[in-house]
Amino acid sequence: MPAGKYKNMLTLTHFLILSFILFSIGVAGVLLRRNIIIVLMSLELIFNSVNISLAAFSYFMQSLSGTIFVIFNITIAAAEVAIGLAILVTVYRRRKTVYVDELDEMKG
């Protein structure tokens, strides 16, 4: 084999670093932002970072179980987005705001 043949090959470490960066950005968005829309997008980043990790482990371990978990996780994330947006629309209609700091009470 030539020495430079696999020079540009992606390894499991590359995928895990990408997943860690996305996870960190998502956690920072959840903790630091006050807009509910940004918080929901940050949660999606966290879910997608987990999906990248599971898919990478599944591929590199030649196992189908990680792929099944990824499909299940994508389904759960889609349901979370639908429910989250429905709650967001309802809260906005009642309170006229989407900022977490102004939504500290449940009673309307």
Secondary structure, DSSP 8 states (H G I E B T S, - for coil): --TTTTTT---HHHHHHHHHHHHHHHHHHHHH--BHHHHHHHHHHHHHHHHHHHHHHHHHTT-SHHHHHHHHHHHHHHHHHHHHHHHHHHHHHHHS--BGGG---S--
